Amino acid sequence: MAEVNPLYLDRLYREDVQSVSALPLDWGRLQDKSILISGAGGMIGSFLVDVLSEQNKSGLNLQICALGRNLGRLKNRFAGTDCPEHLEYVPYDIKEPLDHGMRRADFVMHLASNTHPVQYATDPIGTIMTNILGLSNMLEFAQNTGSERVVFASSNEIYGENRGDTELFGEDYCGYLDSNTLRAGYPESKRCGEALCQAYINAGNMDIVIPRLTRTYGPTMLMSDTKAVSQFIKKGVAGEDIVLKSAGTQLYSYTYVADAVSGLLTVLLAGANGEAYNIADEASDIMLKDLAGIVADQARSKVIFDLPDETEAAGYSRATKARLDGSRLRQLGWKPLYEIDAGIARTMKILRAIGNCSEIT
């Protein structure tokens, strides 16, 4: 039997889970129901499972079906979880059709995706097909088994480049994307996924909501994650200098994992069919160089600017601004628990306390 995941022994992590579980959401909608979660072993999916398991301690009686490619990793991640009798593990490649012989899930939350830059570059076909085929398989399963609602986790990447005509991206904003690039595979396939959802709503009379996640960080991050914020945090936890491979003027929205999951749950339980919702808070909008500085301050290290030469620079995105407007989600009652400074500090404290988390996430 796997040892208890040290996250469950950490006071701050337990507080995060309990704080989201205590939010005044319409939890009764999940009472005695079932939910299927793809990407359950990932940064966001695993925190979501922990919150729902915490609710089960209060008698929610929600059966959780956790999908993931690696059964062993799922079992290790949730070793020591609350209410294990309500948690079922299903090893599954999202690009394959899901057996409709499985029992019906009242709710389907599709979170699985390639979500970091190295994957985009080294597995571009897998990135695209995971996003498109994976969603198609989840929608087919939900339609054929009569699920009540599907949640498709989309991304801030669908907005593309800021055209200079707005400060914040609202849900109806259409930015610029050059589709004739390798890097376009991720955002274009997420855009296609949103269109596919609308097609199923129209043709299949389905109930689907679309939360758009922004750059998410937190103690459930995978050690394989190559996003800049994750690289900064890993260096900081190790007490090393933070390496910034650009001038750091990119201005983006960021979200602590507990706030990302509370946003997902708000959209699941209160969102309108067919609508998209940005999960973002202006208080966590920050330039990359300032984010690096926050991590360095926490680590008592320094930021090293390792600017690329002309050849290296050709492979990087242009400095850009991508800030999301979260007002539509706030109208549903959502508000974040942590701004960027507090979220980064909390992440690093938890990761330091649990030691080498690469074996358990």
VEXTORLUM-710822 format. One record per residue: residue in three letters; x, y, z of N, C-alpha, C, O in turn. Coordinates in steps of 0.1 Angstrom, whole numbers, plus 5000, padded with zeros to 4 digits. Layout:
N
ALAXYZXYZXYZXYZ;...
END
This chain:
361
MET500949885000500050005000500950125000501950135007;ALA500550234992501350354991501350425004500350425011;GLU502450495008502450585019501550695017501150735006;VAL501050755029500150875028500850985021502051015024;ASN500251045011500751165004501051275015500051315022;PRO502251325016502551425026501751555025501651625034;LEU501151575013500251695012499151685023498751785028;TYR498651565025497551545035497951575049497051585058;LEU499251575052499751595065500151745067500551775078;ASP500051825057500451965058499252055062498252045056;ARG499452125072498452215078497952315067496652335066;LEU498852385060498352485051497652425039496652485035;TYR498052305034497352245023495952205028494952225021;ARG495852145040494552105045493652235047492452225044;GLU494152345051493452465052492852515038491752555037;ASP493752505028493252535014492052455010491052505005;VAL492152325012491152235008489852265016488752265010;GLN489952285029488852305037488252445034486952455035;SER489052545030488452675027487552665015486552725015;VAL488052595005487152584993485952494995484852534991;SER486152395003484952305007483952385015482752355015;ALA484352485022483452565031482752675024481952745030;LEU483052695011482452805003480952785002480452675001;PRO480152895002478652885001478152854987477452934981;LEU478552744981478152694968476952604969476552564980;ASP476352574958475152494958475552344958475352274949;TRP476152304969476652164970475552064969475851954965;GLY474352104973473252014973472951954959472351854957;ARG473452024949473251984935474051854932473751774923;LEU475051824940475951704939475551594949476151484948;GLN474551624957474151524967473751394961472851384952;ASP474351284965474051144961474251124946473651044940;LYS475151214940475351204925476751134923477451094932;SER477151144910478451084906479051194896478351264889;ILE480451194897481151284888482351214882483051144889;LEU482651244870483751184863484751294860484351404854;ILE485951284864486951384862488151334854488851244859;SER488351384842489551354834490651444839490451564843;GLY491951394838493051474843493051484858493551584864;ALA492551384865492351384879493651384887493751424898;GLY494751344880496051344887496851464885497951474890;GLY496351564877497051684875496951794886496351764896;MET497551904884497652004894496252054898495952064910;ILE495352084889494052124892493052014895492352024905;GLY493151904887492251794890492451734903491451694910;SER493651714908493951654921493451734932492851684942;PHE493551864931493051954942491551944942490951954953;LEU490951944930489451934929488951804936488051804943;VAL489651694933489251564940489351574955488451524962;ASP490451644960490551654974489451744980488951714991;VAL489051844973487851924978486551844979485851854988;LEU486351774968485151694968485151584978484151544984;SER486351524981486451424991486251485005485651425014;GLU486651615007486451685019484951705021484351695032;GLN484151735010482751745011482051615015481051615022;ASN482651505010482051375013482151345028481351265033;LYS483151405035483151385050481951445056481551405067;SER481251545049480151605055478851545050477751595052;GLY478951425043477751355039477251385025476151355022;LEU478151435017477651465003477351344995476451344987;ASN478051234998477851104992477951114976477151064969;LEU479051184972479351194958480351094954481451084959;GLN479951014944480950914939481850984928481351034919;ILE483150974931484151034922484850934914485450844919;CYS484850954901485550864892486750944886486551034878;ALA487950904890489150974886489850904875490250794876;LEU489850974863490550924852491950974851492251094854;GLY492850884847494250924845495050814837494550704837;ARG496150854831496850764823497550654831497850544826;ASN497950684843498750594851498050564864497950644873;LEU497650434865496950394877497750404890497250454900;GLY499050364889499850374900500050514905500050544917;ARG500150614896500350754900499150804906499150884916;LEU497950764901496650804908496650754922496250834931;LYS496950634924496850574937497850644947497550664958;ASN499050674942500050744950499550884954499750924965;ARG498950944944498551084946497451094957497551184965;PHE496551004957495451004966495550914978494650884985;ALA496750864980497050774992496850855005497450945008;GLY495850805013495550875025494450975024494151045033;THR493750975012492651065010491451045019491250925024;ASP490651145021489451125029488451045021488351055009;CYS487650965028486550895021486950815009486350834998;PRO487950735010488450654998487350564992487450534980;GLU486350535000485250444994484450524984483650454976;HIS484550654983483850734973484650764961484250834952;LEU485950714960486850744950487250614942487750524947;GLU486950624929487250514920488350564910488250664904;TYR489350474907490350504898490150434885489850314885;VAL490250504874490150444860491350484852491350594847;PRO492250384849493350424840492750434825492050354820;TYR493150544819492450584807493350674798493750774804;ASP493450644786494050744776492950824770492150774763;ILE493050954772491951044768491651044753490551084749;LYS492651004745492451004731491750874726491350874714;GLU491450784735490650664731489150684736488950744746;PRO488250624728486850634732486650574746487250474749;LEU485750634754485550594767484350484766483350514760;ASP484550374773483650264772482250314777482150344789;HIS481250304769479950354773479250244782478150274787;GLY479950134783479450034793479650074807479050024817;MET480550174809480750234823479350294828478550334820;ARG479250284841477950344846477950494843478950564842;ARG476750554843476550694840477250784850477250744862;ALA477750894846478250994855477251114854476951164843;ASP476751164865475851274865476551404860475851484852;PHE477751414863478551534859479851484853480451394858;VAL480351554843481551524836482451644836481951754831;MET483651644842484551754842485751714834486551624838;HIS485951774823487051744814488251844816488151954811;LEU489251794823490451874827491651834820492751904820;ALA491651714814492951654808493451734796492651774787;SER494751764796495351834785496851844786497351834798;ASN497551854775498951894776499052034780498452114772;THR499652074790499552214795500852284798500852384805;HIS501952244792503152324794504052324782503952234773;PRO504852424780505552454768506352344762506352324749;VAL507052264770507852154764506952054757507352004746;GLN505852024763504851934756504451994743504251914733;TYR504152114742503652184730504752164719504352134707;ALA506052174723507052164713507452024709507751994697;THR507451934719507951794717506851704713507151594707;ASP505651734716504551644712503351734707502251734712;PRO503651804696502551894690501351814686500251864687;ILE501551694679500351624675499551574687498351584687;GLY500251524697499551474709498851584716497751564721;THR499451704716498751824722497451854715496451874722;ILE497451854702496251884695495251774696494051804699;MET495651654694494651544695494151524709492951484710;THR494951544719494451534733493351634735492251594741;ASN493551754730492551854732491251824724490151844729;ILE491351784712490151764703489551634705488351624708;LEU490351524703489751394705489351364719488351304722;GLY490151414729489851394743488451454746487651394753;LEU488251574742486951644745485851564737484751544743;SER486051534725485051464717484651334725483451304725;ASN485651254730485351134737484551164750483551084753;MET484851264757484051304769482651344766481751304773;LEU482551424755481151464751480351344746479151344749;GLU480951254739480151144734479751054746478551004746;PHE480651034755480250954767479151024775478150964779;ALA479251154777478151234784476851224777475851204783;GLN476951244764475651244756475051104756473851094758;ASN475850994754475250864753474750804767473950714767;THR475350864778474950814791473950904798473550884809;GLY473651024792472651114798473151194809472451214819;SER474451244809474951324820474151454821473651504811;GLU474051504833473351634835474151754829473551844823;ARG475451754832476251874828477651834825478151744832;VAL478251894815479651884812480352014815479852124811;VAL481552004821482452124822483652094814484452004815;PHE483952184804485152184796486052294800485752414799;ALA487252254806488152344811488952404799489852334793;SER488652524795489352594784490552674790490852654802;SER491052764782492252834786492252984782491653024772;ASN493053064789493253194785493953204772493953314765;GLU494653094768495353094755494453114743494953154732;ILE493153094744492253114733492153254728491753284717;TYR492553354737492453494733493653534724493553634717;GLY494753454724495853494715496553624719496553654731;GLU497053704710497753824713496753944715495653944708;ASN497054024724496354144726496554244714497654274711;ARG495454284707495554364696495754514699495954594690;GLY495854544712496054684716494754764718494854884719;ASP493654694717492354764717491654744730490454794732;THR492254674740491554654753492654634764493754584761;GLU492254654776493154634787492954494793493854414796;LEU491654454793491354324799490554244789489754294781;PHE490854114788490054024778488753984785488753904795;GLY487654024779486353974783486053844775486853814766;GLU485053774779484753644773484453654758484553554751;ASP484053774753483753784739484853844731484653874719;TYR486053854737487153914730487753814720487953694724;CYS488153854709488853774699490153834695490253934688;GLY491253774701492553834698493153774685492353734676;TYR494453784683495053744671495953614674496653614684;LEU495753514666496553394666497053364652496353364643;ASP498353344651498953294638498853144639499753074645;SER497953084632497652944632498752864625498852744626;ASN499552934617500652864609501952854616502952894611;THR501852814629503052794637502852674645501752624648;LEU503952614650503952494658503252524672502452444676;ARG503552644677503052684690501452704690500852694701;ALA500952724678499452744677498652624680497452634682;GLY499252504680498452384682497652384695496452334695;TYR498252434706497452434719496252534718495152484720;PRO496552664716495352754716494352724706493152744708;GLU494752684694493752664683492952544686491752544683;SER493552434692492752324696491752344707490752284708;LYS492152434716491252484727490052564721488952544725;ARG490352644711489352714704488352624698487152634698;CYS488952524691488152424684487252354694486052314691;GLY487852324706487052254716485852334721484752274723;GLU486052464722484852544726483752544715482552534718;ALA484252544702483252534691482552404692481352394689;LEU483252294695482652164695481652154706480552094705;CYS481852224718480852224728479552294724478452244726;GLN479752404716478552474711477752384702476552384701;ALA478552304694477852214684477052104692475952074688;TYR477552054702476851954710475652014718474651944719;ILE475852134722474652204728473552214718472352194722;ASN473852254706472852284696472252154690471052134689;ALA473152054687472651934680472251824690471351744687;GLY472851824702472551714711471751764724471551684733;ASN471351884724470651944735471351914748470651874758;MET472651934749473451914761473652034769473452154764;ASP473952024781474252124791475752134793476352034799;ILE476452234788477852244789478252384793477752484788;VAL479252394802479752524806481252524804481852414804;ILE481852644802483252654798483952754807483952874804;PRO484652704817485552794825486852804817487352714812;ARG487352924817488652954810489652984821489653084828;LEU490552884823491652894833492752984828493052984816;THR493353054837494553134833495753054839495652944844;ARG496953124839498153054843498053014858498053104867;THR497952894861497652844874498952784881499752724874;TYR499052804894500252754901499752714915498652744919;GLY500552634922500152594935500952474939501752414932;PRO500752424952501552314957501252174951501952084953;THR500152164942499952044935500552034922500251944914;MET501352134918502052144905502952014903503451964913;LEU503051974891503851854887505251904886505552014880;MET506251824890507651854888508051854874509151914870;SER507251804865507551804851507051924844507351944832;ASP506352014851505752134845506852234841507752264849;THR506852274828507852374823507352514822508152594816;LYS506152544826505752684826506652774834507252724844;ALA506852894831507752984837507552994852508452984860;VAL506253014856505953024871506352894878506852904890;SER506152784872506552654879508052644880508552594890;GLN508752684869510252674870510752774880511652734888;PHE510152894881510552984892510352924906511252924914;ILE509252864908508852804921509852694925510352684936;LYS510052604915511052494918512452544921513052494931;LYS512852644914514152704917514152764931515052754939;GLY513052834934512952904947512952804959513552834969;VAL512152704957512052604968513452534971513752504982;ALA514252524960515552464961516552564966517752534968;GLY516152694968517052794972518052844962519052904965;GLU517652824949518552864938518153004933516953044935;ASP518953064925518653184918517553164908517553054902;ILE516753264905515653244895516153294882516653414881;VAL516153214872516653244859515553294850514553224847;LEU515653414845514653474836515253484822516253554820;LYS514653414812515153404799514553504789514453484777;SER514153624795513653734786513753854795514253854806;ALA513353964789513254094797512254084808512254174817;GLY511253994806510253974817509154074817508554094827;THR508954134805507854244804506454184801505554264800;GLN506354054799505053994796504154014808504553994820;LEU502954064806502054094817500853994815500054004806;TYR500653904825499653804825498853794837499253854848;SER497753724837496953684848497353554854497753464846;TYR497453544867497753414874496753384884496053474889;THR496653254887495653204897496153094906496753004901;TYR496053114919496453004928495452884926494252904924;VAL495952764928495152644925493852644933492852594927;ALA493852684945492652674953491552764947490352734947;ASP491952884942491052974935490652924922489452954918;ALA491552864915491152804902490052694904489052694896;VAL490252614914489252504917487952564922486852514918;SER487952664930486752734935485952794923484752794922;GLY486752844913486152894901485452784893484352804888;LEU486152674891485652564884484252514890483352494883;LEU484352504903483152464910481952564909480852524908;THR482352694909481252794908480652784894479452794893;VAL481452764884480952744870480052614869479052614863;LEU480552514875479852384875478452394881477452354876;LEU478352464893477152464900476252584898475052584901;ALA476852694892476052814890476052874876475352964873;GLY476952824867477152874854475952854845475152754847;ALA475752934835474652914825475152834814476252844809;ASN474252744809474552654798475052734786474452834781;GLY476152684780476752744768477652864771478252914762;GLU477752914783478553034786479952994790480252894795;ALA480853094787482253084791482553184802481953294803;TYR483453144811483753234823485253234825485853134827;ASN485853354826487253364829487453354844486753414852;ILE488353264848488753254862489953334864491053284862;ALA489753454868490953554869490553664878489453704880;ASP491653714885491453834894492553934891493753894890;GLU492154054889493154164886494254174896495354224892;ALA494054144908495054154919496154054917497254074923;SER495953964908497053864905497553884891498253784886;ASP497353994885498054024872499354084875499554174883;ILE500454034868501754074872502754054860502453954852;MET503754134859504754114849505653994853505853964865;LEU506153924843506953804846508253844854508553764863;LYS508853954852510053994860509654014874510453994883;ASP508454074876508054094890507653964897507853954909;LEU507053874890506753744895508053674899508153614910;ALA509053674891510353624894510953684907511553614915;GLY510753814908511253884920510553844933511153834943;ILE509253814932508453764944509053634948509253614960;VAL509253544939509853414942511253424948511553354958;ALA512053514942513453534947513453584961514253544969;ASP512453674964512453734977512053624987512653614998;GLN511153534984510753424992511853334994512053275005;ALA512653314984513753214985515053274990516053204992;ARG515053414992516253484996517353464986518553444989;SER517053464973517953444962517853564953517353674958;LYS518253554941518153674932517753624918517753504915;VAL517353724911516953694897518053724888518753824888;ILE518353624879519453634869518753644856517953564851;PHE519053754849518553774835519553714825520653764823;ASP519153604819519953534810519353554796518653464791;LEU519553674790518853704778519353624766520553594765;PRO518453574758518853484747519553564736519353684734;ASP520353494728520953564716519953564705518853524707;GLU520353614694519353634683518753504678517553504675;THR519553404678519053274674517953214684516953174680;GLU518353224697517453174707516153254707515053204709;ALA516253384705515153474706514053444696512853464697;ALA514553384684513653354674512653244678511553234672;GLY512953164688512053064692511053104703510253024707;TYR511253224708510353274719509153354714509253424703;SER508153364722507053444718507353594721508253624729;ARG506753684714506953824716506453864730505453804735;ALA507053964736506454014748505054064746504754124736;THR504154024755502754054752502054084765502554074776;LYS500754114764499954144775498654064774497954074764;ALA498353984784497153894784496553894797496753804805;ARG495753994800495054004813493553974811492954024802;LEU492953894820491553854818490653934827491053964838;ASP489453954822488454014830487553914837486953824830;GLY487653904850486853804858485553844863484953784872;SER484953954858483754014863482553924861481653914870;ARG482553854850481353764848481253654858480253624863;LEU482453594862482453494872482153554886481453484894;ARG482653674888482253734901480753754903480253754914;GLN480053774892478653794893477953664898476853674902;LEU478653554897478153424902478453404916478053304923;GLY479253504922479553494936481053454939481453444950;TRP481853434928483253384930484053504935483953614930;LYS484953474944486053574947487253484952487053384959;PRO488453534948489653454952490053464966489653564973;LEU490753364971491253364985492553434986492853494996;TYR493353424975494753474976495153564964494853524953;GLU495853674967496453744956497853684954498253594961;ILE498553734943499753664938500853644949501453544950;ASP501053754957502153744967501853634977502753554980;ALA500653634982500253534992500253394987500553304993;GLY499753384974499653254968501053194966501253074968;ILE501953274961503353224959503953184972504653074973;ALA503753264982504353234995503853105001504553025006;ARG502553084999501852965004502352844997502652745003;THR502452854984502952744976504352704980504552584982;MET505252794982506552764985506652705000507552615002;LYS505852755009505852705022505452555023506052475029;ILE504452525015503952385015504952295008505152185013;LEU505452334997506452254990507652234998508252124998;ARG508152335006509252315014508952215025509752125029;ALA507752225031507352135042507251985038507551905046;ILE506751965026506551825022507751765015507751645012;GLY508851845013510051795007509951764992509251834985;ASN510551664987510551624973509251574969508951464971;CYS508451664962507051634959507051564945505951524941;SER508151544938508151484925507651344925507251294915;GLU507751284936507351144937505851124940505351014939;ILE505151234944503851214948502851294941501651284944;THR503251374931502251444923502251414909501451464901;
END
